[in-house]
Every structure is written in structure tokens, then in C-alpha cells.
């Protein structure tokens, strides 16, 4: 993603321009992960921002969480928030350079923040990072935007993009969107082929 992207996102954090942050974990994620009993599953949250989903996962007993963000300011906040917690690894870096092995990738505001030209690279890299039968648990926009970021998309685009590498287990209107995004988000589960 490069230095330009790093500077752009860090500036947004430094100036408090974090409109994507809903102040809590997305309800669709809390519902999905609350039903899982495999609490030592390896979970990656790219573009993790304030870490609300990570905080929730830790609160329900997950023990192997990795978060990554390109903005040093976001990482400084997370390091303070989760200091001395051995169940979370906090990384400042480029997701596309990250190496690891995960059972789940939590996707909320990262995919819509990257340039659409990087979407095929995103699919390829998530496929590489996931263990066999690993899953992307995703909230994706089902609308378009002028300019960007954020960048939008549609159910049809996502199915076409992900199906070469993933089984689309579900991709439906997110019934648990926050009020401001109701009717404009999809909730999906993509399983590695």
C-alpha cells in the first residue's frame, strides 16, 4: 500500500477524521462470534482501527488475535488499550506484506478503504493467509460512493471477485447494521477453497 497510504490514514487518525468508527463492535460480528466455541482460533483483523472487534473477542474468551493497521497513531492507541494482554498481537504495517496463518479474517472497514485496483490482491492475500477451510467474516458496502475512500460495491461484484478462491457460504443484507448504514451493507461468510 505504500508510504502515501500510510501518511493518508495516519493523518486521518491524527486529525480525528475517523468517521468509519462506530464506537463499538459491529453487531453482526458479535452475533457470529458469540456462537463459536473454538476460542483459540487464530483471528486476523486487518485495518483494525480502534480495535472494537478485537476488544469484544477478548471479552468472550478468544486467545489468539492479531490486529494490523498501517497508521502508527492507531497502533499507539491500541498498544495503550491492550497493554500487557498476551492474547493479542498488535502490528503496524501493510496488510499486503503480512505473513501468518489464520482461521478467521474479520473484514469490516478495510476492504472499502483500499483502492478497488487492489481487490484482487486482497482476495489472493486473504486466501494465502487462511488455513484450510478458513473463513472471511465480512461486512461489505452494497452501494456506490463518489470518489473514495470509502469505495463501494455490490453483491454481484463480490460474488464474482471471491468465488475463484472462496465458497460464498452466505452474502445477504446485513440485518444488524447500525442505523446510519441500514440497507447499505451486506454480511458475508467466505470459506477458503
C-alpha positions in Angstrom: 0.0 0.0 0.0 3.0 2.2 0.5 4.1 5.4 2.3 1.4 7.6 0.7 -1.4 5.3 2.1 0.3 5.2 5.5 0.5 9.0 5.6 -3.1 9.4 4.4 -4.5 7.1 7.1 -2.2 8.3 9.9 -3.3 11.9 9.1 -6.9 10.9 9.4 -6.2 9.5 12.9 -4.1 12.5 14.0 -6.9 14.9 13.0 -9.7 12.8 14.4 -11.3 12.1 11.0 -12.4 8.6 11.8 -16.0 8.6 10.6 -15.8 4.9 9.9 -15.5 4.1 13.6 -18.9 3.3 15.0 -17.6 3.3 18.6 -18.4 -0.4 19.2 -18.0 -3.8 17.5 -20.4 -4.3 14.6 -23.5 -6.2 15.9 -23.3 -8.8 13.1 -19.8 -9.8 14.3 -20.8 -10.0 17.9 -23.6 -12.4 17.0 -21.5 -14.5 14.7 -18.5 -14.9 17.0 -20.6 -15.3 20.2 -21.9 -18.6 18.7 -18.4 -20.0 18.2 -16.9 -22.3 20.8 -13.4 -22.6 19.3 -11.9 -19.7 21.4 -8.3 -20.4 20.5 -8.9 -19.9 16.8 -6.4 -17.6 15.1 -8.2 -14.4 14.2 -6.8 -11.6 12.0 -8.3 -8.1 11.9 -6.8 -6.0 9.1 -7.2 -2.2 9.1 -8.3 -2.7 12.7 -8.7 0.9 13.6 -9.8 1.3 17.3 -9.9 -2.4 17.8 -13.6 -2.7 18.9 -14.0 -6.2 17.4 -10.7 -7.3 19.0 -11.9 -6.0 22.3 -15.1 -7.9 22.0 -13.4 -11.1 21.0 -11.1 -10.9 24.0 -14.1 -10.2 26.3 -15.7 -13.5 25.2 -12.6 -15.6 25.7 -10.7 -15.6 22.4 -7.0 -16.0 23.0 -5.2 -15.7 19.6 -6.0 -12.4 18.0 -3.8 -10.4 15.6 -4.6 -6.8 14.5 -2.8 -4.8 11.9 -3.1 -1.2 10.8 -0.9 0.9 8.6 -1.5 4.1 10.8 1.1 4.5 13.6 -1.3 6.7 15.5 -4.0 3.9 15.5 -1.4 1.4 16.7 -0.2 3.7 19.5 -3.8 3.8 20.7 -4.1 0.1 20.5 -0.8 -0.6 22.3 -2.1 1.5 25.2 -5.6 0.0 25.1 -4.4 -3.6 25.1 -1.1 -3.2 27.0 0.1 -6.4 28.9 -2.6 -8.5 27.2 -0.9 -11.7 26.0 -3.9 -12.8 23.9 -3.5 -10.1 21.2 -0.7 -9.2 18.8 -0.7 -5.6 17.6 1.2 -4.9 14.3 1.9 -1.6 12.5 2.3 -2.5 8.8 1.0 -3.1 5.4 -1.6 -5.9 5.3 -0.4 -7.0 1.8 3.1 -7.7 3.3 1.8 -9.5 6.3 2.5 -13.2 6.7 0.7 -15.6 9.0 -1.8 -18.4 9.3 -5.4 -17.8 10.4 -8.7 -19.5 10.9 -10.7 -16.2 10.6 -10.2 -12.8 9.0 -12.6 -10.2 10.2 -13.4 -7.7 7.5 -15.3 -4.5 8.2 -13.8 -1.2 7.1 -10.6 -2.4 5.5 -11.8 -3.7 2.1 -13.8 -0.5 1.4 -10.8 1.6 2.3 -8.3 0.1 -0.2 -8.2 1.2 -3.8 -10.5 -1.0 -5.9 -7.5 -1.9 -8.0 -6.2 -3.8 -5.0 -9.3 -6.0 -4.6 -7.9 -9.0 -6.5 -4.7 -8.8 -4.5 -6.8 -8.7 -1.3 -8.7 -11.9 -2.3 -5.4 -13.6 -3.2 -3.7 -12.5 0.0 -6.6 -13.4 2.3 -6.7 -16.8 0.6 -2.9 -17.2 1.3 -3.3 -16.2 5.0 -6.2 -18.5 5.8 -5.8 -22.1 6.9 -7.7 -24.8 5.1 -11.5 -24.1 5.5 -10.6 -20.7 7.0 -13.2 -18.0 6.7 -13.5 -14.3 6.0 -16.3 -12.9 8.1 -17.2 -9.7 6.3 -19.4 -6.6 6.3 -19.2 -5.0 2.9 -20.9 -2.0 1.4 -23.8 -2.6 -1.0 -23.8 0.8 -2.6 -21.5 3.2 -4.5 -19.7 6.3 -3.4 -18.4 9.4 -5.2 -14.7 9.3 -5.1 -13.4 7.5 -2.1 -12.4 6.1 0.2 -14.7 4.5 1.1 -15.2 2.6 -2.1 -18.5 0.7 -2.5 -19.6 -2.4 -4.5 -22.4 -4.8 -5.0 -23.3 -8.4 -4.1 -22.8 -9.4 -7.8 -19.3 -7.8 -7.8 -18.3 -9.6 -4.6 -19.5 -13.0 -5.7 -17.6 -12.6 -9.0 -14.5 -11.4 -7.1 -14.4 -14.0 -4.3 -15.7 -17.2 -6.0 -12.5 -18.3 -7.7 -10.8 -18.7 -4.3 -13.7 -19.0 -1.8 -17.1 -20.7 -1.3 -19.6 -18.0 -0.6 -21.4 -19.6 2.3 -23.7 -16.5 2.7 -23.9 -13.0 1.5 -27.1 -11.2 2.4 -28.3 -7.8 3.5 -26.9 -7.1 7.0 -30.0 -7.1 9.2 -27.9 -5.8 12.1 -26.4 -2.7 10.5 -26.2 0.5 12.6 -29.0 2.9 11.8 -26.9 5.2 9.5 -25.9 2.2 7.3 -29.1 0.2 7.3 -29.9 -1.2 3.9 -26.4 -0.4 2.5 -24.4 -3.3 3.9 -24.0 -7.0 3.3 -22.9 -9.6 5.8 -20.9 -12.4 4.3 -19.1 -15.6 5.2 -16.5 -16.7 2.6 -14.8 -20.1 3.1 -11.4 -20.8 1.6 -11.5 -23.4 -1.2 
